[in-house]
Amino acid sequence: MVSLLPRTILLSLAFVLVEFHRAVVAAEPIASTKPAAAEMPGDEFFERKVRPLFVQHCYSCHAKGQKKGGLSLADRTGLLAGGESGAVVALEKPDDSLLIAAVEHRGGMQMPPNGKLSDGEVAALRKWIELGAPWPESTTKNSGGIRTSGSITDEDRQFWSFQPVKDISPPAVKNGTWSRRPLDQFVMAQLEANDLSPVGEADKRMFIRRATFDLIGLPPTPDEVAAFIADDSPLAHERLINRLLESPHYGERWARHWLDVARYGEDQAHTFQARMYPSGYRYRDWVVAAFNADMPYNQFVIEQIAGDLLPEANGRLERLPALGYLALGPIYYKDAGCMGKAESDE
């Protein structure tokens, strides 16, 4: 279980990751121990190596209602049916396949027309045909038999959040006296690289104002400032931070940022029949309580996506408001005017 402490750091990372993870929640890390391409099951080989090529280079002309040259690559049936030039794959002799000839720009054919595929991509297509041109059955039974987005490419797997965690040593710095912790050395290294010097240390009055605004979004009271300044204990700063983290205002302050990601309470312009959610506040209260309870981040995400499906019976009613993440906020339909917004939601 991954604790939310230090909660301010992990929350900021969550803002960056949440929308991307909505789209690629099924993607596997780059450090995966998956077998090599030649050892993959046929369906997996298609999904990882072939479908992304079709999506990027072929579907605009040979899917989504388009059958240029009489060829449809929307499903395996269309592939095997071929087009006006005949069958495009020869399962017994892959090198004789028109598909391979076209991507190798042989015999007067040039596909894709805007540039030749790499040798590795051509090899993947040839290997796929050698495997019998497998095509996952699940994608041939749905409406239209095609998925034109959502495929995870090798390039996608290079995204920074899917890289394995590395043990990075703090950089060497000239000013070794300023840094109190290893993290400070990274800051100092960047300051020195830009010929800058760190500012002076904040006094206690400035510290309590910054910490209080940062953690609970409110200014400290005059009595709180006076008490902190008068506290000469070496634990004064630690006690201040712990008090602020225990404040109910902490969850109220930081839940607002997560609720922005979930688009809680966001209006939908020009929609006069927007549905009302009189109990929508329960989701807000659940998020606030989760932050105040220091709920582990993985549990925080899981309960919002599938809180009603968790096997634990205890606490089920308390988890149900978390599902507001999936239902609250504007709803966009995939028409021409809202396609971009709908895709960003996904």
C-alpha positions as CSV (number, residue, x, y, z in Angstrom):
1,M,0.0,0.0,0.0
2,V,1.3,3.4,-0.9
3,S,0.7,6.1,1.6
4,L,-0.4,9.5,0.6
5,L,2.4,11.0,2.8
6,P,4.0,13.2,1.9
7,R,0.5,13.9,0.6
8,T,1.3,17.3,-1.0
9,I,3.9,15.6,-3.3
10,L,1.8,12.6,-4.4
11,L,-1.2,14.7,-5.0
12,S,0.7,16.9,-7.4
13,L,1.8,13.8,-9.3
14,A,-1.8,12.5,-9.3
15,F,-3.0,15.6,-11.2
16,V,-0.6,14.9,-14.0
17,L,-1.3,11.2,-14.2
18,V,-5.0,10.8,-13.7
19,E,-6.2,11.8,-17.2
20,F,-3.5,9.8,-19.0
21,H,-4.3,6.8,-16.9
22,R,-8.0,7.0,-17.8
23,A,-7.0,6.3,-21.4
24,V,-4.2,3.7,-20.8
25,V,-5.3,2.0,-17.6
26,A,-4.6,-1.3,-19.2
27,A,-1.1,-0.5,-20.4
28,E,1.8,-2.5,-18.9
29,P,5.0,-0.9,-17.7
30,I,8.1,-0.7,-19.9
31,A,9.9,-3.0,-17.5
32,S,7.4,-5.8,-18.2
33,T,8.7,-9.3,-18.3
34,K,6.5,-10.1,-21.3
35,P,8.0,-12.7,-23.7
36,A,9.8,-11.5,-26.8
37,A,7.8,-10.7,-29.9
38,A,8.4,-14.1,-31.5
39,E,7.2,-15.9,-28.4
40,M,4.0,-13.9,-27.9
41,P,0.6,-15.5,-28.3
42,G,-0.8,-14.6,-31.7
43,D,-3.6,-12.3,-30.4
44,E,-1.2,-10.4,-28.2
45,F,1.3,-10.1,-31.1
46,F,-1.5,-8.6,-33.2
47,E,-2.5,-6.1,-30.5
48,R,1.1,-4.9,-29.7
49,K,2.7,-5.0,-33.1
50,V,0.1,-5.1,-35.9
51,R,-3.0,-3.2,-34.9
52,P,-1.0,0.0,-34.1
53,L,0.3,-0.1,-37.7
54,F,-3.2,-0.5,-39.1
55,V,-4.5,2.3,-36.9
56,Q,-1.7,4.7,-37.9
57,H,-1.3,3.8,-41.6
58,C,-4.3,1.9,-42.9
59,Y,-7.6,2.7,-41.3
60,S,-8.2,6.1,-42.8
61,C,-8.6,4.3,-46.2
62,H,-9.5,0.7,-45.3
63,A,-11.8,1.0,-42.3
64,K,-14.5,3.2,-40.7
65,G,-16.7,2.8,-43.7
66,Q,-13.9,3.3,-46.2
67,K,-12.9,0.4,-48.5
68,K,-10.5,1.8,-51.0
69,G,-9.7,-0.7,-53.6
70,G,-12.4,-2.9,-52.2
71,L,-10.3,-3.8,-49.2
72,S,-11.5,-3.5,-45.6
73,L,-9.1,-4.0,-42.7
74,A,-11.9,-3.5,-40.1
75,D,-11.7,-7.2,-39.1
76,R,-10.2,-10.6,-40.1
77,T,-13.1,-11.3,-42.4
78,G,-12.4,-8.3,-44.5
79,L,-8.7,-9.1,-44.5
80,L,-9.2,-12.6,-45.8
81,A,-11.8,-11.4,-48.4
82,G,-9.2,-9.2,-50.0
83,G,-9.9,-6.5,-52.4
84,E,-10.1,-5.7,-56.1
85,S,-6.6,-7.0,-56.6
86,G,-7.4,-10.3,-54.9
87,A,-6.3,-11.9,-51.6
88,V,-3.9,-9.7,-49.7
89,V,-2.5,-12.4,-47.4
90,A,-1.1,-15.8,-48.4
91,L,-1.1,-17.7,-45.1
92,E,1.0,-20.6,-46.5
93,K,3.6,-18.3,-48.2
94,P,3.7,-15.0,-46.3
95,D,6.3,-13.5,-48.7
96,D,3.8,-13.9,-51.6
97,S,1.2,-11.8,-49.8
98,L,0.1,-8.6,-51.6
99,L,0.2,-6.9,-48.2
100,I,3.9,-7.6,-47.8
101,A,4.6,-6.6,-51.4
102,A,2.7,-3.3,-50.9
103,V,4.5,-2.3,-47.7
104,E,7.9,-3.2,-49.3
105,H,6.9,-1.1,-52.3
106,R,7.2,-4.0,-54.8
107,G,5.3,-4.7,-57.9
108,G,4.2,-1.1,-58.5
109,M,2.4,-1.0,-55.1
110,Q,3.3,1.6,-52.4
111,M,1.5,1.3,-49.1
112,P,1.2,3.3,-47.1
113,P,1.5,6.0,-49.8
114,N,3.0,8.6,-47.6
115,G,6.2,6.6,-46.7
116,K,7.6,3.2,-46.4
117,L,7.4,1.2,-43.2
118,S,10.5,0.4,-41.2
119,D,12.2,-2.9,-41.6
120,G,11.1,-3.9,-38.2
121,E,7.4,-3.0,-39.0
122,V,7.5,-5.0,-42.2
123,A,9.0,-7.9,-40.3
124,A,6.2,-7.7,-37.7
125,L,3.6,-8.0,-40.5
126,R,5.4,-10.9,-42.1
127,K,5.6,-12.7,-38.7
128,W,1.9,-12.0,-38.1
129,I,1.0,-13.7,-41.4
130,E,3.3,-16.6,-40.5
131,L,1.3,-17.0,-37.3
132,G,-1.9,-17.3,-39.4
133,A,-2.9,-13.7,-39.2
134,P,-4.5,-14.0,-35.8
135,W,-7.1,-11.4,-34.9
136,P,-8.7,-11.3,-31.4
137,E,-12.2,-12.6,-31.6
138,S,-13.5,-10.0,-29.2
139,T,-12.9,-7.2,-31.7
140,T,-14.7,-9.0,-34.5
141,K,-18.0,-9.3,-32.6
142,N,-18.6,-5.8,-31.6
143,S,-20.4,-3.1,-33.6
144,G,-18.4,-2.3,-36.6
145,G,-15.8,-4.9,-35.7
146,I,-13.0,-2.3,-35.3
147,R,-11.1,-0.4,-32.7
148,T,-9.4,2.6,-34.2
149,S,-8.0,4.1,-31.0
150,G,-6.7,3.0,-27.7
151,S,-3.9,0.7,-29.0
152,I,-0.8,0.9,-26.9
153,T,2.4,1.3,-29.1
154,D,6.0,0.8,-28.2
155,E,6.3,4.6,-28.3
156,D,3.5,5.0,-25.7
157,R,5.4,2.6,-23.5
158,Q,8.3,5.0,-23.4
159,F,6.1,7.5,-21.5
160,W,7.9,8.7,-18.4
161,S,5.4,7.4,-15.9
162,F,5.8,3.8,-17.2
163,Q,9.6,3.8,-16.7
164,P,11.0,1.7,-13.8
165,V,11.9,3.5,-10.7
166,K,15.7,4.3,-10.6
167,D,17.9,4.9,-7.6
168,I,19.4,8.3,-8.6
169,S,22.3,9.7,-6.5
170,P,22.1,13.4,-5.6
171,P,24.3,15.5,-7.8
172,A,27.5,17.0,-6.5
173,V,27.2,20.7,-5.7
174,K,29.7,23.5,-4.9
175,N,27.7,24.9,-2.0
176,G,27.5,21.8,0.3
177,T,26.5,23.7,3.4
178,W,23.0,24.9,2.2
179,S,21.5,21.4,1.6
180,R,20.0,19.7,4.6
181,R,18.6,16.7,2.8
182,P,19.5,14.9,-0.5
183,L,16.5,16.6,-2.3
184,D,18.1,20.0,-1.6
185,Q,21.1,19.0,-3.6
186,F,19.0,18.7,-6.8
187,V,17.6,22.2,-6.2
188,M,21.1,23.6,-5.5
189,A,22.5,21.9,-8.7
190,Q,19.9,23.7,-10.8
191,L,20.6,27.0,-9.1
192,E,24.3,26.7,-9.6
193,A,23.7,25.7,-13.3
194,N,21.9,29.0,-13.8
195,D,24.3,31.0,-11.7
196,L,21.8,31.7,-9.0
197,S,22.0,31.7,-5.3
198,P,19.4,30.4,-2.8
199,V,17.3,33.0,-0.9
200,G,17.7,33.3,2.8
201,E,16.0,31.1,5.3
202,A,12.4,32.1,6.2
203,D,11.8,33.4,9.7
204,K,9.2,31.8,11.9
205,R,6.5,34.3,11.1
206,M,6.9,33.7,7.3
207,F,7.2,30.0,7.8
208,I,3.9,29.6,9.6
209,R,2.1,31.8,7.0
210,R,3.5,29.8,4.1
211,A,2.8,26.4,5.7
212,T,-0.7,27.3,6.7
213,F,-1.7,28.7,3.4
214,D,-0.1,25.8,1.6
215,L,-1.6,23.0,3.7
216,I,-5.1,24.2,4.6
217,G,-5.6,27.2,2.3
218,L,-6.3,29.6,5.2
219,P,-4.1,32.2,7.0
220,P,-2.9,31.5,10.5
221,T,-4.7,33.3,13.3
222,P,-2.8,36.0,15.3
223,D,-2.8,33.7,18.3
224,E,-1.4,30.8,16.2
225,V,1.4,33.0,14.9
226,A,2.3,34.3,18.4
227,A,2.3,30.8,19.8
228,F,4.6,29.4,17.1
229,I,7.1,32.3,17.4
230,A,7.2,31.8,21.2
231,D,7.8,28.1,20.9
232,D,11.6,27.6,21.2
233,S,11.4,23.8,21.0
234,P,13.4,22.1,18.3
235,L,10.1,20.3,17.5
236,A,8.2,23.5,16.9
237,H,8.1,23.1,13.1
238,E,7.3,19.4,13.2
239,R,4.4,20.1,15.6
240,L,3.1,22.8,13.3
241,I,3.1,20.6,10.2
242,N,1.4,17.7,12.1
243,R,-1.3,20.0,13.4
244,L,-2.1,21.4,9.9
245,L,-2.1,17.8,8.4
246,E,-4.6,16.8,11.1
247,S,-6.9,19.8,10.4
248,P,-10.2,19.0,8.7
249,H,-9.4,22.0,6.5
250,Y,-6.5,20.0,4.9
251,G,-8.9,17.6,3.1
252,E,-11.1,20.5,2.1
253,R,-8.1,22.4,0.6
254,W,-6.6,19.5,-1.4
255,A,-9.8,17.8,-2.3
256,R,-10.7,20.8,-4.4
257,H,-7.8,20.0,-6.8
258,W,-8.9,16.4,-7.2
259,L,-12.5,17.5,-7.7
260,D,-11.3,19.8,-10.5
261,V,-9.8,16.7,-12.2
262,A,-13.1,14.9,-11.8
263,R,-14.9,18.0,-13.1
264,Y,-17.1,18.0,-10.1
265,G,-19.8,20.7,-10.3
266,E,-18.6,21.9,-13.7
267,D,-21.3,23.6,-15.8
268,Q,-22.0,22.5,-19.3
269,A,-22.7,25.5,-21.4
270,H,-25.7,25.6,-23.7
271,T,-27.2,22.5,-22.1
272,F,-30.7,23.4,-20.8
273,Q,-31.7,19.9,-19.9
274,A,-28.7,19.0,-17.8
275,R,-29.4,16.4,-15.2
276,M,-29.5,17.4,-11.6
277,Y,-27.6,15.4,-8.9
278,P,-29.0,16.4,-5.6
279,S,-26.8,13.9,-3.8
280,G,-23.7,14.8,-5.7
281,Y,-22.2,16.4,-2.6
282,R,-21.7,12.9,-1.2
283,Y,-18.9,12.4,-3.7
284,R,-17.3,15.7,-2.6
285,D,-17.5,14.7,1.0
286,W,-16.0,11.3,0.3
287,V,-13.0,12.8,-1.4
288,V,-12.5,15.3,1.5
289,A,-12.7,12.4,4.0
290,A,-10.3,10.3,2.0
291,F,-7.6,13.0,2.1
292,N,-8.2,13.6,5.8
293,A,-7.9,9.8,6.5
294,D,-4.7,9.6,4.5
295,M,-6.2,6.9,2.4
296,P,-3.6,4.9,0.4
297,Y,-3.5,6.3,-3.2
298,N,-4.1,2.9,-4.9
299,Q,-7.2,2.4,-2.7
300,F,-8.3,6.0,-3.5
301,V,-8.2,5.3,-7.2
302,I,-9.7,1.8,-7.1
303,E,-12.7,2.8,-5.0
304,Q,-13.6,5.6,-7.5
305,I,-13.5,3.3,-10.4
306,A,-14.9,0.1,-9.0
307,G,-15.9,0.6,-5.4
308,D,-19.1,-1.3,-5.8
309,L,-17.3,-4.3,-7.1
310,L,-14.8,-4.8,-4.3
311,P,-15.2,-8.1,-2.5
312,E,-15.0,-6.6,1.0
313,A,-18.6,-6.4,2.3
314,N,-17.7,-4.1,5.2
315,G,-17.8,-0.5,4.2
316,R,-19.6,-1.0,0.9
317,L,-22.1,1.7,1.6
318,E,-19.3,4.1,2.6
319,R,-17.5,3.4,-0.7
320,L,-20.5,3.9,-3.0
321,P,-20.2,7.8,-3.1
322,A,-16.7,7.3,-4.6
323,L,-18.4,6.2,-7.9
324,G,-19.4,9.8,-8.4
325,Y,-16.1,10.1,-10.1
326,L,-17.6,8.3,-13.1
327,A,-20.9,10.1,-13.3
328,L,-20.6,13.7,-12.2
329,G,-19.6,16.6,-14.5
330,P,-20.4,17.4,-18.1
331,I,-21.2,14.6,-20.5
332,Y,-20.1,15.0,-24.1
333,Y,-21.3,12.8,-27.0
334,K,-19.2,11.8,-29.9
335,D,-20.6,14.1,-32.5
336,A,-18.5,16.4,-34.7
337,G,-18.7,19.3,-32.3
338,C,-17.7,17.5,-29.1
339,M,-15.4,14.7,-30.3
340,G,-12.3,16.2,-28.8
341,K,-13.9,16.7,-25.4
342,A,-15.4,13.2,-25.4
343,E,-12.0,11.7,-26.2
344,S,-10.3,13.7,-23.5
345,D,-12.8,12.4,-21.0
346,E,-12.0,8.8,-22.0
